[in-house]
Amino acid sequence: MTTPEPLLAITDLSIDARTPEGLRPVLDGVSFALVPGETLCLAGESGSGKSLTALSIMRLLSPSLRQRGGSIKLAGRELTTLPERAMRQLRGGDIAMIFQEPMTSLNPVMTIGAQLTEAIRIHGATDGGSAETRARAMLDAVHINEPARRLGQYPHELSGGMRQRVMIAMALSCRPKVLIADEPTTALDVTVQAQILTLMRELKGEFGTSIILITHDMGVVAEMADRVALLRAGRMVEQGSLTQIFEQPREAYTKQLLDAVPRLGAFRGTDGPPRVTAAPPPVLPAGPILFVRDLEVTYGGATGWFGRGSPPPPVVKRVNFELKAGETLGLVGESGSGKSTIGKAVLGLIPFTGEVVIDGVAIAGLSPGAMKPVRRKAQMIFQDPYASLDPRMSVGESIAEPLAIHGIGTRNERRERVALLLRRVHLTPDQATRYPHEFSGGQRQRICIARALALEPKIIVADESVSALDVSVRAHVLDLLLELQEEMGLSYLFISHDMAVVERMSHQVAVMRGGAFVETGSRRAVFENPVDTYTRALMRAVPVPIPSTIRHQDRVTASA
């Protein structure tokens, strides 16, 4: 069997970044090929060079980057020396790209229809009809309901999943030969992600487009790839067929990446998270450390938005749960289900009705002064570690700030406490003088954990605290959280839409939809014998990083 000629061939691609110290290589000797009708997954962690490779193909590198060498050929045509005028005709025509964040990729002041028809008119892809007719047909092809009405809407009026579908429709509207999809599902919920991946497979078959799929999610790789190329620190580590990469990886880094992937069902038959230390468990009180009854949250006030109309519906609807000392309650559900709202409400950060009791203190109606000592007992770790830290403050100042606010210790004592906390999260005291931008994403999240621990809380609300991290970094942070729980008896309200991560971390689980709990129970009960159809749908939608069991088959739930 002869190998087909490559549609796209990248040979020895090397990119340098201009820095104050001079040129620094960020991509070094990357080579791979894409054949017609193939899906090639470029995988690797953040900073590995995946997106940089895609931008090089599209000739969209920023002025601070310079191609040092290499060749990029599309159907035998060299792109690196192509005049910009000719390259503009190729972009969106022969090669199209779906960017990671649709809200920043779509023009907020243009309607969906205006943005779709613009590309269709530029490339003359009307199919003999009008650009509007072609645009409606593309929205219909990506399964957006009421396509005629959507053409008149603006990006902010659509959900994240619908915006990503619009991006796919735009990319495919001119029938490109090559589609580059840069982390197209990273920001999406698991069920929406499954729909987008299914859609991309369908459209690949319908339009005959070859796909370069960029991702750090090995479950997505297992679901979508024909071949896989793994990048690390700007270099190609390993490439091969899907089966070879997953079942017979040659490189240690590939094995490490696969081992770090959380697998749904990996903890079947156990009642709690795996132990990560040999430390004896601390003696803890038997009763609940957090008690919530009939919790309800409504945004917009009792008389409706801006004081007009009927009262808005609650976003959290009479929720009840308890959290025991030293245990984790996993709160899982899609975006907009009310998970983060519960996290903010139980910390008294937003108004609520109902009863919230933290370590024996009912917080409803407490004044700021009365609430201050309660806040020492319950802290929060937010999703984005960079946005959570003040870029103008050193790491040591950020960690010490809660101590200063509560008047704890002298300046020297706070400095010693910061050093202890940095060691506690596996960083070093000398890093206290550095600033957030000098750390990686995983290190910044460790700093946020150290800050949360500064007041020695009993409860930590972790709101999507690992969703922005690469898979191996995520594994390290999860292990750290488990280690701290075992040694300090911490209780976690662990908020996530990642079912496999929730299974790994939780003792109890609550599944949310539309502001209410649809199912609650022990980790084993919810994951091994889910009762609600929505819970089962969430589990079926989780990409499984085992290609032989899921390619073109229905996924098997943990309860099957």
N, C-alpha and C positions, 0 to 999 in steps of 0.2 A: 504494500500500500504506500503510494507516494504522498509525501507531506505537501499540502497546498502552499502556494506562494504566499508569503506574509502580506497582509493588507497594510499593516503598519510595522515598521522596523526601527527600533531604537538601538544604536550601537555606540558604546563607550561615551555615553552622555555625561559630561562633567560641568558643574556649575560652581562658581566662586561667589562669595558674598563680600562686599566692600565693608571693612570695619576700620576704626581708627588705628588699629595695629597693622592694617594691610589686608590683602585678600585672604579669605579663609574658605577652604573647600567645603561645600555643603552637599554636593552630589559628586560622586567619584566613580566613573567607569561603569555606569548602569547600562545594561543591554538586555533587551527582550524583544519578542515579536508577537504580533496579534494576527491570527489567520481569520479569513472570512467566516462569519457565523459563530465565532467563539466568544466566550466570556472569560476574560483573564482578570483575576483578582490580584491587585497590588496590596499586599498586607504588610503590617508592621506598626510599631508604636508611634506616638506623636514625635515629630522631629526626625523621623527616619528618611524623609524625602519623598513620600508618596505624592502629596499635593504638588510639590515642587516639580516632580516629573510631569504631572498632568499640565501644569501651567507652562512648562517648557514646550510640550507638544502643541499647545494652543498659541505659543509665542506671546504669553501674557506676563512674562517675568517683570518684576518691579525694577526701576533704575538702579537699585542697590545690588542687583544680582547680574552676573555676567557669565555667559556660556563660554567655558574655557575650551571645550572641544566636543567632538562627537557628531553623530549624524541622526537625523529624524526623517524617515522617508514614508510617505503615504502613497501606496500603489506605485512605488518606484520614483516618486517625485520628491526631491530634497526640499524640506521645509525650512531648514535653518538659514538658507540663503534666499528664500523667496521674498520678493518685494512686498512691503506692507499692504499695498493695494490688492495684490493677488491673495495675500493671506486673509484679508477681510472677507473675500469671497468664499474662502474655504471654511472660515469660522461660521458655525450655524448651518452651513451647507453640507460639506463633506465630513466635517468634524464638529460635534456639538458637545456641550458640557453641562452637567447638572451640578450646581454648587451645593455645599454642605448646608448652608442656612438660607432657606428660600426667602425669609423676610428681608434679609439684607441684599439679596440678589434681585428681587423684584422692585420696580420703581414705585414708591408709595403714593405718588401723585398721579399715576397713570392707571386707568382701568385695566383689568385683565385682558379685555378684548383689544385695547390699544397696543398692549405689549405683545400679544400673540400675533396680531395682524402685521405689526411692524416687521418682524422677522420673516413672515411669509411673503410680504411684498418685496423686501430687499432681495430675497433669493428667488422670486418668481415661482413660488411653490403653491400656486392657487388651484392646480389641477383643472384649469379651464373655467373655473367658477370664480366667485369672489373670495377675497381674503377672509371676509367674515364667515362665509360658509365653511371654508377650510378650518378656521379657528373653532367653530362649533363642533365640527366633526372630530377634531383632535381632543377637545374636552370630553366628548362622548367616548372616545377611544380609551381615555384614561379613567373612565367610570365616574365622572363628576356629574351629579344629578343636576337637572335644570340648566344645561349648558348655555342656553340663550340668556338666561338671567345672570349667570355668573360672568358673562362677558362685560356686563355693565357694572360689576362690583370692583372694589379696590382690595389690594392684598390683605389689609387689616380686617376685612370682613369675612375672611376665610379661616378655617382651622389650619393648624400646622400640616396635617396630612393632606388637606386639599391644596394648600400652597405648594407642597412638594409635587403633587399631581400636575399642577399648572406648569411647574418647571419642567417636568418630564414631557408634557404636551408641547411646550415651546421648543425643547431640545429635539423632539422627533418630528416637528411640523414640516421640516424640509427634507425628511428621510435621509439623515446622515449615514455615511458608511460606517463611521466610528462614533460611538457614544461614550463619553467619559463621565462616570458618576462618582463624584467625590463625597464619600461618607453620606449618601443620600438618605439614610435612615437613622443616623446617630441620635438626632434630637426627637425621634418619634417614639410613641408608645409601642409596646410589643405587638398589639393587634394591628395597629396602623402600619407598623413595619412589615408585618407578614403580608398585608394587602399590597404594599408598594413593591415588595420583592416578587410577588405573584404577578403583578401588573408588568414589571420589567421583563419577566420571562415570556409573558403573553405577547408583548410588543416586539420583543426580539424575534419571536417566531413569525409575527405578522409582517414586520418591516424588513426582516433580514439584516438587522443591524448588529455589528460586532461591538462588544462592550468591554471597556476597561472599568472595573469596579474597584474603587479605593475604599478600604475599610480597615479598622483594627479589630473588628468583631469576627472571631474565627467561626462562630456559628453561622453568620451570614456567608462567610467564605464557603463553608461546607454545603450550604444550601444552593449557592449560585454558580460556583466556579466550574469551568472545565479544566483550567490550569491556574496555578498559583505562583506568584513571584513575591518573595519575602525580602523586605528592605530593613536595614538597620544602620543608623548613623550615616546615611547617604550612600551606602554600598549594598549591592545585591548579595544577600546571604545564601539564598537557595531558591531554585525554581523547578517546577515539575508538574506532573499531572495532579489532580485533586487527590486521587487515591495514594499516590506516592508520598505527597507531603503529609497527609494525615496518618497513613498507616506505616510508612517506612521513611520517616524523616532522617536525613543524614546529619544535619547540623545540630549542635547542642542548643543553639538559640531557638531553633524551630521547636524542638522538644520542650524547652522551657516555656515558650509561648503557649503551646497546646496544653501543657500541664496546668497552666494558670487559669484556664477558662473554667468558670463555674458551670457545672453540668446539672441540669434539673434531674432530680431523682438520685443524685450521688449520695445522699444521706438517708436513703430509704431505710426504715427499720430503727431509726434512732429518735430519741425524744428531744434532743437539744443540740446546739452547735458542737462541733468537735473541740476538744480541749487542745490548746496550743502551748500550755505551760505545765510544769510539774508542781506549781505552787498550790499549797492546801487552800481550799476555798475559805473565804472569810466567814465569820459568824454573822448572819443577817437576820433582821426581824422577819417574822412569818407573814405579817399582813401586807396589804398593798402599799407601795410607796407613792403611787399615783392612782387616784380614784376619780372617775368621770361618769357623771349621770346626766342624761337628757341634754347633752351639749348641742347647742344650736347657734349657728352664725349666719347672719344676713348682712350682705353688703348693700349700702345705699340708703339705710334708714328705714323707718317704719312706714313712711309715706311715699316711698318710691324714689326713683332717681330724680335728683334736682327738685324734690318736693312735689312732683306731679305724678298722677296716675296711681295705679294700685300698688301695694307694697311688693317689692321684688321677692321672689322665692328664696328660701334659705339655701345657702351653698353647703351647709352641714346640717343634717336633719336628725336631731334627737339621738345622738350617738352615745353609747354606753360601753365602758371598758375599764379594766383594772390592770395595773402594771406592778408586779411584785419586785421586791428588792433583788438585785443580781440577775434579773431576767430581761429578755428582749421581746417586745411586741413588734412584729413586722407589720407595717401598714402598707398595703399594696393596692394598686389600681392605676388607671390611666390618668393622663393629664386632665385637670378640671374636675376630678372626682371628689376633691376636698381634702386630700391627704395633708398638704402643706398648711392649709387653713386650720386643721386640727392641731398641728404642731405649734402654730403661732398662738392659738387660743389657749392651749394648756399652759403656756408660758406667760399668759396675760398680756400678750403683745397686741391683741385686737379685741374689741368688745365681743361678748358672747352672752348667751343666757344658758341657764343650767347650773350644774355643780361641778367644780374642779377642786380637788383636794390634793395638795402636794405635801407629803410627809406630815399629815395631820392638820394642815392649815388650809381652810377654804379661801380661795383667792378672789371669788366673785365680789366685786364692789370694793376691794381694798384700795386705799389711797396709794399714790406712788411711794410715800414714805414707809407705809406698812408693807408694801410689796418688795421693798429693797432687800430685806433679809431673806425673803423667800427665793429671790432670784439667785442667791448663793447656792441653793439646793438643786436648781434646774438650769441647765445651760443648753446652747444650741450650736450645732455644726451645720453650716449652710452648704448649698450645692457647689457654688463657685468659689474655690479657695482664693482666687486672685481678687475678686470683688469684695470678699469678706475682710481683707486686710487693707489698712490705710497705706497707700504707697509712699506717703511722706514720713511714715514712722518706721523705725528699725523694728526688726522682728522682736528683739528684747523689749522694746517699748510697748509693742502691741500685746505681748503676753502679760506684761506687768500692769497694763492699764486697768483691768478689772480689780486687781489688788489695790491700786491707788484710789479707785472710785469708792471702794468699800473701806478705805482707811486701814488696810491690813499691812502691818510691818513697816519698818524703816526702809529707807532707800537701799541700804546694803542688804537687808533681809529680803527685799523684793528681788534684788539682783541674784541672790543665792537661790531663791525660789525659781526664777527663770532658768538658771543653769540646770537645776534639778529637773524641771519640766522638759527642757530640751533633751536631756539624756533619756528621760522617760519615753519620749517618742522617737528615740533612736537618731537624734541629731546631736550636735556638739555645742558646748557653751560658747565657744569662740564665734559661732554663727549668729549670736545675738545682735551683733553690731551691723549685720547685713540687712538689706532691704528686700521686700517681697519679690521684686523682679529678678533678683539674683538666684532664685530657687526654681526648681522644676515644679510641675503641678502636684506631683505626689508629695514633695517636700513641703509645699505650701499647705496642703491639707493636713500634714502632720503638725505644722505650726498652728493651724486653726484648732486642732485637737488639744494641743498644749494650752492654748488660750482658754478653751472650754474647761480644762482641768484646773485652771489656776485657783478657782475658789473652792476646790474640793467638793464638787456637786455630787448628789446622789442619783440624779437623773440627767441624761443627755438626750436631746432630740436631734437625731441625725437625719437631716432633710436632703435626700438624694446625695449623700456625702461622698459617694464614689462614682456617680454616673458620668462625671466629666473626666475620669481617669482611664488610662490604658489598662489593658487586662492584667498585666503582670504587676503594675503599680497598685491597681485595685486590690489584688490578692494580698499585697504587703500591708495595705491600710486596713483591710478587713481583719487580718491576723492581729494587727496592733490593737484594734478595737476589742477583739476577743481576749487578747492578753490583758488589757486594762480591766476588762470586766471580771476576769478570773481573779486578778490580784487585788482589785479595789472594791469589788462588789457593786459595780455600776449597773444601773438599769438604763436600757435604751428604748426609746420610741424610734424605731428604725423605719424611715419612710423611703419607699422605692417603687419603681415600676418594673424592676428586674426580678422576675420570679426566682431565678436560680440563686441570686444573691440573698434574697429574703429567706429562702430555704436554708441557706448556709448559716445565717446569722440568728434565726429566731427560735424562741421557745413557744410563743403563741403568735397567731397570725390573724389579721382582720383584712378582709377583701372589701374594697370600697368601689361603689359605682353611683354616680349621681348624688353625692353627698350623704349616702347612707351605707351602712354595712350590709353586704349581701351574704356574707359568710364569716364566721369566726370560729376559732377552735385552736387546739394544739397544732404545732407544726406537723406532726405526723398525720393527724386527722385531716387537715386541709390539703396537704400535698399528696397523701396516699389514698384518701377517699373523699374527694371533693363532692359536695352535694349540689351546689348551685351551678347552673349551666354556664353562667358568666365566668366563674372560677375555672371551669373546665376549658372554656374558650381561651382564656388567658394562657393556660398551660400548653394548649395545643399550638399557640402562636409563637412560643419560644423557639428561636433557632437552635438546633441541636448540633454541636460540633462533631458529628459522627456521620460522614457522608454516606456510608453504606446503609444506614438505617433510615435516612430521610430523603434522599434524592428522589424527587417526583413521587413521593408517597405521602400519605397523611401521617402527621406526627403522632407518636404514641404518648399519651399522657401518663403521668406518674401513677394514675389509678388503673391503667389498663392491665 
